[in-house]
């Protein structure tokens, strides 16, 4: 390992000085330098060539777990730790892209409720104010969509649904669970964004059947969701 470091830095520093600092002999370094590559090193070089190519094709987004899976799928078998070592030693670091998925669609003809909540998130008891939201989670197998209903008094999620597709019944399913769990009385303030899921006929019908007071955030106001804190921050899809 020390000889490899010396070889990498020899253009910047004298070999003699590097050997002195790392406490190795110059003769040992030159013997290592002139020694033919071992079978293991040759295999590493071939594997590294495959890794570099896939790293390039992935636009430098593959880490060692994904690289290991990709190589295995193509019949190139190597240990994950070995792949991680080669990527680390050759400075092949995955770039993390910000993944973005739109969850709020306010371009619809559905009814929009006034903002009765008006960023007043305080409640003196449970089942006075509920907030609903939809977010998304990236997994190794793709997107998952999470719809929740939050009681603003206890900060407890009283209803939730996870699906692999963003369909109109996602939010409705979370509300149905919340109603089944809490058996709420009429008069609860239900706050959400202006998304088509919350403005749909079926969702509004259920709110009316159970006596909810519908409230929706102003257009472009992400801070309603941020203050609720139900999903860990402002809605990036708010428009």
BELZIZI-V877394 format. One record per residue. N is the residue number from 1. RES is the residue in three letters. SS is DSSP state (H for helix, E for strand, - for the rest). PSI is psi in degrees with one decimal (999 if undefined). D_FIRST is the distance of its C-alpha to the first C-alpha in whole Angstrom. Layout:
# BELZIZI-V877394
n=N res=RES ss=SS psi=PSI d_first=D_FIRST
n=N res=RES ss=SS psi=PSI d_first=D_FIRST
This chain:
# BELZIZI-V877394
n=1 res=UNK ss=- psi=-40.3 d_first=0
n=2 res=UNK ss=H psi=-37.8 d_first=4
n=3 res=UNK ss=H psi=-37.8 d_first=5
n=4 res=UNK ss=H psi=-40.2 d_first=5
n=5 res=UNK ss=H psi=-43.8 d_first=6
n=6 res=UNK ss=H psi=-42.7 d_first=9
n=7 res=UNK ss=H psi=-34.8 d_first=10
n=8 res=UNK ss=H psi=-28.2 d_first=11
n=9 res=UNK ss=H psi=2.2 d_first=13
n=10 res=UNK ss=- psi=-23.3 d_first=14
n=11 res=UNK ss=- psi=-18.2 d_first=17
n=12 res=UNK ss=- psi=-29.3 d_first=18
n=13 res=UNK ss=- psi=152.6 d_first=17
n=14 res=UNK ss=- psi=141.1 d_first=18
n=15 res=UNK ss=H psi=-40.3 d_first=15
n=16 res=UNK ss=H psi=-42.1 d_first=17
n=17 res=UNK ss=H psi=-40.6 d_first=17
n=18 res=UNK ss=H psi=-43.8 d_first=13
n=19 res=UNK ss=H psi=-38.7 d_first=12
n=20 res=UNK ss=H psi=-45.5 d_first=15
n=21 res=UNK ss=H psi=-38.7 d_first=14
n=22 res=UNK ss=H psi=0.9 d_first=11
n=23 res=UNK ss=- psi=47.5 d_first=13
n=24 res=UNK ss=- psi=161.3 d_first=11
n=25 res=UNK ss=- psi=150.3 d_first=14
n=26 res=UNK ss=H psi=-37.2 d_first=15
n=27 res=UNK ss=H psi=-36.9 d_first=16
n=28 res=UNK ss=H psi=-39.9 d_first=13
n=29 res=UNK ss=H psi=-47.0 d_first=11
n=30 res=UNK ss=H psi=-30.0 d_first=14
n=31 res=UNK ss=H psi=-41.7 d_first=14
n=32 res=UNK ss=H psi=-39.9 d_first=11
n=33 res=UNK ss=H psi=-38.6 d_first=12
n=34 res=UNK ss=H psi=-3.1 d_first=16
n=35 res=UNK ss=- psi=135.7 d_first=15
n=36 res=UNK ss=- psi=149.9 d_first=16
n=37 res=UNK ss=- psi=139.9 d_first=14
n=38 res=UNK ss=- psi=168.5 d_first=15
n=39 res=UNK ss=H psi=-39.2 d_first=17
n=40 res=UNK ss=H psi=-42.4 d_first=15
n=41 res=UNK ss=H psi=-37.5 d_first=13
n=42 res=UNK ss=H psi=-42.1 d_first=16
n=43 res=UNK ss=H psi=-36.4 d_first=18
n=44 res=UNK ss=H psi=-39.4 d_first=15
n=45 res=UNK ss=H psi=-39.0 d_first=16
n=46 res=UNK ss=H psi=-44.6 d_first=20
n=47 res=UNK ss=H psi=-39.7 d_first=19
n=48 res=UNK ss=H psi=-35.1 d_first=17
n=49 res=UNK ss=H psi=-41.4 d_first=21
n=50 res=UNK ss=H psi=-42.1 d_first=23
n=51 res=UNK ss=H psi=-44.9 d_first=21
n=52 res=UNK ss=H psi=-41.9 d_first=21
n=53 res=UNK ss=H psi=-45.3 d_first=25
n=54 res=UNK ss=H psi=-34.0 d_first=26
n=55 res=UNK ss=H psi=-39.5 d_first=24
n=56 res=UNK ss=H psi=-45.3 d_first=27
n=57 res=UNK ss=H psi=-28.3 d_first=30
n=58 res=UNK ss=- psi=3.1 d_first=29
n=59 res=UNK ss=- psi=37.3 d_first=29
n=60 res=UNK ss=- psi=35.2 d_first=26
n=61 res=UNK ss=- psi=-9.4 d_first=27
n=62 res=UNK ss=- psi=128.9 d_first=26
n=63 res=UNK ss=- psi=-178.2 d_first=23
n=64 res=UNK ss=H psi=-36.3 d_first=21
n=65 res=UNK ss=H psi=-45.6 d_first=24
n=66 res=UNK ss=H psi=-35.7 d_first=27
n=67 res=UNK ss=H psi=-42.7 d_first=24
n=68 res=UNK ss=H psi=-45.1 d_first=24
n=69 res=UNK ss=H psi=-40.9 d_first=28
n=70 res=UNK ss=H psi=-43.8 d_first=28
n=71 res=UNK ss=H psi=-41.2 d_first=26
n=72 res=UNK ss=H psi=-39.8 d_first=28
n=73 res=UNK ss=H psi=-29.9 d_first=31
n=74 res=UNK ss=- psi=9.5 d_first=31
n=75 res=UNK ss=- psi=17.2 d_first=30
n=76 res=UNK ss=- psi=105.7 d_first=26
n=77 res=UNK ss=- psi=121.6 d_first=25
n=78 res=UNK ss=- psi=150.0 d_first=21
n=79 res=UNK ss=- psi=146.8 d_first=20
n=80 res=UNK ss=H psi=-38.6 d_first=20
n=81 res=UNK ss=H psi=-34.1 d_first=17
n=82 res=UNK ss=H psi=-43.7 d_first=15
n=83 res=UNK ss=H psi=-42.5 d_first=17
n=84 res=UNK ss=H psi=-38.6 d_first=16
n=85 res=UNK ss=H psi=-45.5 d_first=12
n=86 res=UNK ss=H psi=-39.4 d_first=13
n=87 res=UNK ss=H psi=-40.6 d_first=15
n=88 res=UNK ss=H psi=-45.2 d_first=13
n=89 res=UNK ss=H psi=-24.6 d_first=10
n=90 res=UNK ss=- psi=15.7 d_first=13
n=91 res=UNK ss=- psi=40.5 d_first=16
n=92 res=UNK ss=- psi=85.6 d_first=18
n=93 res=UNK ss=- psi=129.2 d_first=20
n=94 res=UNK ss=- psi=135.9 d_first=24
n=95 res=UNK ss=- psi=128.9 d_first=27
n=96 res=UNK ss=- psi=115.7 d_first=29
n=97 res=UNK ss=- psi=142.5 d_first=33
n=98 res=UNK ss=- psi=115.8 d_first=36
n=99 res=UNK ss=- psi=135.7 d_first=38
n=100 res=UNK ss=- psi=135.8 d_first=41
n=101 res=UNK ss=- psi=128.8 d_first=44
n=102 res=UNK ss=- psi=126.8 d_first=48
n=103 res=UNK ss=- psi=-17.9 d_first=50
n=104 res=UNK ss=- psi=121.7 d_first=53
n=105 res=UNK ss=- psi=101.9 d_first=56
n=106 res=UNK ss=- psi=4.5 d_first=59
n=107 res=UNK ss=- psi=80.1 d_first=60
n=108 res=UNK ss=- psi=172.0 d_first=63
n=109 res=UNK ss=- psi=11.9 d_first=66
n=110 res=UNK ss=- psi=164.2 d_first=66
n=111 res=UNK ss=- psi=140.6 d_first=68
n=112 res=UNK ss=- psi=125.1 d_first=66
n=113 res=UNK ss=- psi=155.3 d_first=67
n=114 res=UNK ss=- psi=161.5 d_first=67
n=115 res=UNK ss=- psi=80.0 d_first=64
n=116 res=UNK ss=- psi=-28.9 d_first=66
n=117 res=UNK ss=- psi=-44.7 d_first=63
n=118 res=UNK ss=- psi=41.6 d_first=63
n=119 res=UNK ss=- psi=24.6 d_first=59
n=120 res=UNK ss=- psi=92.3 d_first=61
n=121 res=UNK ss=- psi=2.5 d_first=59
n=122 res=UNK ss=- psi=144.0 d_first=61
n=123 res=UNK ss=- psi=143.7 d_first=62
n=124 res=UNK ss=- psi=-6.8 d_first=65
n=125 res=UNK ss=- psi=170.6 d_first=64
n=126 res=UNK ss=- psi=157.4 d_first=62
n=127 res=UNK ss=- psi=40.0 d_first=64
n=128 res=UNK ss=- psi=-41.8 d_first=65
n=129 res=UNK ss=E psi=124.6 d_first=62
n=130 res=UNK ss=E psi=146.2 d_first=60
n=131 res=UNK ss=E psi=137.8 d_first=57
n=132 res=UNK ss=E psi=145.7 d_first=56
n=133 res=UNK ss=E psi=162.5 d_first=53
n=134 res=UNK ss=E psi=134.7 d_first=50
n=135 res=UNK ss=E psi=-175.2 d_first=47
n=136 res=UNK ss=E psi=151.7 d_first=44
n=137 res=UNK ss=E psi=128.7 d_first=41
n=138 res=UNK ss=E psi=129.9 d_first=38
n=139 res=UNK ss=E psi=172.2 d_first=36
n=140 res=UNK ss=- psi=-19.7 d_first=34
n=141 res=UNK ss=- psi=3.8 d_first=38
n=142 res=UNK ss=E psi=-165.9 d_first=39
n=143 res=UNK ss=E psi=143.3 d_first=42
n=144 res=UNK ss=E psi=140.5 d_first=44
n=145 res=UNK ss=E psi=132.7 d_first=47
n=146 res=UNK ss=E psi=122.3 d_first=48
n=147 res=UNK ss=E psi=135.1 d_first=51
n=148 res=UNK ss=E psi=157.4 d_first=52
n=149 res=UNK ss=E psi=125.0 d_first=55
n=150 res=UNK ss=E psi=133.2 d_first=55
n=151 res=UNK ss=E psi=117.5 d_first=57
n=152 res=UNK ss=- psi=-18.8 d_first=57
n=153 res=UNK ss=- psi=-52.2 d_first=59
n=154 res=UNK ss=- psi=-12.0 d_first=56
n=155 res=UNK ss=- psi=22.6 d_first=53
n=156 res=UNK ss=E psi=137.3 d_first=53
n=157 res=UNK ss=E psi=114.2 d_first=53
n=158 res=UNK ss=E psi=-10.0 d_first=56
n=159 res=UNK ss=E psi=139.4 d_first=55
n=160 res=UNK ss=E psi=155.3 d_first=52
n=161 res=UNK ss=E psi=139.7 d_first=52
n=162 res=UNK ss=E psi=131.3 d_first=48
n=163 res=UNK ss=E psi=161.3 d_first=49
n=164 res=UNK ss=- psi=1.6 d_first=46
n=165 res=UNK ss=- psi=146.5 d_first=49
n=166 res=UNK ss=- psi=91.7 d_first=51
n=167 res=UNK ss=- psi=165.0 d_first=54
n=168 res=UNK ss=- psi=-23.4 d_first=58
n=169 res=UNK ss=H psi=2.1 d_first=58
n=170 res=UNK ss=H psi=-52.4 d_first=55
n=171 res=UNK ss=H psi=-38.4 d_first=56
n=172 res=UNK ss=H psi=-39.5 d_first=59
n=173 res=UNK ss=H psi=-40.2 d_first=58
n=174 res=UNK ss=H psi=-40.8 d_first=56
n=175 res=UNK ss=H psi=-40.5 d_first=59
n=176 res=UNK ss=H psi=-40.0 d_first=61
n=177 res=UNK ss=H psi=-42.1 d_first=59
n=178 res=UNK ss=H psi=-43.4 d_first=59
n=179 res=UNK ss=H psi=-42.9 d_first=63
n=180 res=UNK ss=H psi=-36.2 d_first=63
n=181 res=UNK ss=H psi=-43.3 d_first=61
n=182 res=UNK ss=H psi=-20.9 d_first=63
n=183 res=UNK ss=- psi=60.1 d_first=66
n=184 res=UNK ss=- psi=152.6 d_first=67
n=185 res=UNK ss=- psi=167.3 d_first=70
n=186 res=UNK ss=- psi=153.4 d_first=71
n=187 res=UNK ss=- psi=1.8 d_first=71
n=188 res=UNK ss=- psi=135.5 d_first=67
n=189 res=UNK ss=E psi=120.1 d_first=65
n=190 res=UNK ss=E psi=115.4 d_first=63
n=191 res=UNK ss=E psi=138.8 d_first=60
n=192 res=UNK ss=E psi=-179.8 d_first=58
n=193 res=UNK ss=- psi=-170.7 d_first=57
n=194 res=UNK ss=- psi=20.2 d_first=59
n=195 res=UNK ss=- psi=153.4 d_first=57
n=196 res=UNK ss=H psi=-27.9 d_first=59
n=197 res=UNK ss=H psi=-38.4 d_first=58
n=198 res=UNK ss=H psi=-20.4 d_first=60
n=199 res=UNK ss=H psi=0.0 d_first=63
n=200 res=UNK ss=- psi=158.0 d_first=64
n=201 res=UNK ss=H psi=-46.9 d_first=67
n=202 res=UNK ss=H psi=-40.2 d_first=66
n=203 res=UNK ss=H psi=-46.5 d_first=64
n=204 res=UNK ss=H psi=-34.9 d_first=67
n=205 res=UNK ss=H psi=-43.4 d_first=69
n=206 res=UNK ss=H psi=-38.9 d_first=67
n=207 res=UNK ss=H psi=-43.4 d_first=67
n=208 res=UNK ss=H psi=-39.4 d_first=71
n=209 res=UNK ss=H psi=-30.8 d_first=72
n=210 res=UNK ss=- psi=10.1 d_first=70
n=211 res=UNK ss=- psi=27.2 d_first=71
n=212 res=UNK ss=- psi=151.1 d_first=68
n=213 res=UNK ss=E psi=111.5 d_first=68
n=214 res=UNK ss=E psi=136.5 d_first=66
n=215 res=UNK ss=E psi=139.0 d_first=64
n=216 res=UNK ss=E psi=145.7 d_first=62
n=217 res=UNK ss=- psi=156.7 d_first=60
n=218 res=UNK ss=- psi=155.1 d_first=61
n=219 res=UNK ss=- psi=125.2 d_first=59
n=220 res=UNK ss=- psi=5.3 d_first=56
n=221 res=UNK ss=- psi=93.6 d_first=56
n=222 res=UNK ss=- psi=-15.1 d_first=52
n=223 res=UNK ss=H psi=-14.5 d_first=53
n=224 res=UNK ss=H psi=-49.0 d_first=55
n=225 res=UNK ss=H psi=-36.0 d_first=52
n=226 res=UNK ss=H psi=-44.0 d_first=50
n=227 res=UNK ss=H psi=-35.0 d_first=52
n=228 res=UNK ss=H psi=-40.2 d_first=53
n=229 res=UNK ss=- psi=18.9 d_first=49
n=230 res=UNK ss=- psi=-36.6 d_first=49
n=231 res=UNK ss=- psi=21.8 d_first=46
n=232 res=UNK ss=- psi=17.9 d_first=44
n=233 res=UNK ss=- psi=-179.8 d_first=45
n=234 res=UNK ss=- psi=152.9 d_first=47
n=235 res=UNK ss=- psi=113.6 d_first=48
n=236 res=UNK ss=- psi=-7.9 d_first=46
n=237 res=UNK ss=- psi=1.9 d_first=49
n=238 res=UNK ss=- psi=137.3 d_first=52
n=239 res=UNK ss=- psi=999 d_first=54
